[in-house]
């Protein structure tokens, strides 16, 4: 696919690692695609494209929102409706939430802006498909736009959900989660290879907290490997995505970003 970037240039996206995470063929139709890349040595969710009816928008790393080919601006802590979709977005507690229920679509997306996401489905039917939908049933049907992997970048997904048997002491902290998904995710990130980075472990910790909150439970204690100053996490995630101005509350730019050099070439 040929795409126009926000800087006015054109590029190519082969869509190899776009997977259908959840979708419904019933009326009204909706699709949630997940784009994955190798970020900091681990497979991560780079972006999610959300199609509702005839409209679409994308949320991507750095909490960036792309609507109609333009960067959609918003502020932390403020609810904003994506035009003509009925979906409402808000950034709170380091998660970008997309609630499409006001538009008649039965799902909410939670994205950490870095590598992990949750999808809440409020209606289940036989018209629904997707990795997330069938993951809870113990299956991983590879609903992929192009089921073609290359030696350079293999996008296939195992159809069998299996536990990594390698030793992973750093994942034991997730064993007391609301279910086994976060410990399994931690092991899958590091099975037989290099352990996750500090930032990746922080993402897993936030994901565990968000997952348990969605299930009506609380996880006590501090978040593992996360900075005490949450603003540092915000600016780290912002810097991991495409360039955009900060939109945070209580995190002044002049304190957390180096001053720009006007004489730089």
Secondary structure, DSSP 8 states (H G I E B T S, - for coil): -EEE-TTS-EEE---TTEEEEEEE-SSS-EEEEEEEEEETTEEEEEEEEEEETTEEEEEETTTEEEETTEE----TT--EE-TTT--EEEEETTEEEEE-GGGT--EEEEE-SSS-EEEEES---TTEESHHHHHTTTB----BSS----SS------SB-----S--GGGGGGTTSSSSHHHHHHHHHHTTS----HHHHHHHHHHHHHHHHHTT----S--TT--SSHHHHHHHHHHHSS------SS--HHHHS----TT--
